[in-house]
Amino acid sequence: MKSAPRISEAEWEVMKVVWKKSPCLANEIIQSLSATTRWEPATVKTLLNRLISKGVLRFEKAGKSYLYSPAFTEEECRGAEADSLLHRVFDGALSPMISHFVRTRRLTGKELDSLEKILRERKKAK
């Protein structure tokens, strides 16, 4: 399977709506984004077209409108972004990336417990 292409921050905002409401009409996306952005409808439609061009978004004709749905899951897109960050910023080295975030972010006890559990499970699996 083909990996998800990278998308811009603005495209992420559109995709978050599509992942939540799929399939959805452009007007539903525009209305949902109007609560958090000051984008004009034309801006949202431009972003939809970019996402279609990148292959991240699919559409089908529904009468006079189009229904939009994701071509990739949110998890697949997150994975593509995480891999890109890992390679661009940390030269592909996972340990320095994880160390950076653990040292520079405030983590709750629950989050730390979750990380410890994941690491223990991975160690047992080896």
N, C-alpha and C positions, 0 to 999 in steps of 0.2 A: 504494500500500500504506500502511496505517495505521502510524504510528510507535509504538514501544513506550512504554507508560506508565512513569512513574517508580515505583520500588519501594524499600521501606525496606531498611536494612542487614540486618535479620533475614531478609527475603524474599530478598535476594541470596544469603544462605547456603544457603537451601533450593534456589534456582534453580541454584547451582553444582553441587549434587548431581544435580539433574534433568538438567542439560546433560551431565554425565559419564555418567550411567547410563540415560538415557531409552531406551525407556519403563521406568518403575519403579513398584513398589508403595509405598504409604505406609510400610510397615514397613521397606523398604530405605532409604528416606529418613531415617526415624527412627533406624535403626541407624547409618547413616553419620554423622549429625549428633551422635550420642551420643559420638563420639570427640573432638569439638571444642567441644561445648556442654553445658550442664546442663539443657537443655530437656526438659520432660515430653512424652510422646507427644501429649497434648492441645494443647500449644503448637504443635507441628509441624503438627498437623491444622488448627488455626486459621490458621496461615500458608498452608497449602495452599489453604484455602477463600478467603482474601483474594486470593491470586494468581489463582485461578479467576475471582473476581469482577472483578478488574482486566483479565482477558483475557490474562494472561501465560502461564497454564498451562491445558492441556487435560487432560481425563480421559476414559477409556472404561471401561465395566464389563467386568470379566474374572472371571466366576463371582461369588463373593461379595465380591470385592475390586475396586479401581479401579487402572488403570494410568495414570500421569501422564506427560505429555510437554510440552515447551515449545511455546508458540504463537509465540514470537520467539526468534531466535538470541541467543547471548550477545553477539555483535557489535552486533546491533540495540539491545539493552538498554544496552550500553556507550555507544553513540552517543547515545541519549536522555539518559543521565546526563551525558555530556560536554557536550552542547548546553545542558542545563539549567544546569550549572555555568558555562559560558561566558557565558550570558545573565544569570544571577542575580548572579554575582560580578564579572565583567569587562565588563559592559554590551555583550556580544556581540563584543568586540574580541579577536581571536585572538592577536595579537602580544604584548600584555601577559600573557596567560595562559601562553603558551609561555615567555616571558622569566622569569616568576615561577618556574616549575618548573625551568628550566635553572639559574637562580641559586641556588635554595634546596635543591636535591636533589644528592646526591653521584652523579655519573654516571661510569660506567666509560668507558674509552677506546673500547670497542666500541659502547656506547650513543651516545657523541658522534659516532663515525664513521657510525653508522646515521642519526642526525639530519641530519648534513651531507649524506649521500647523498640523503635524501628531499628536502631543500631544493634541492639542485642539480638533481635530476630535475624538481621542480615548476617551477623557474625555466626550464629548457629547454623544458618543455611550453607555456609561455606565449608 
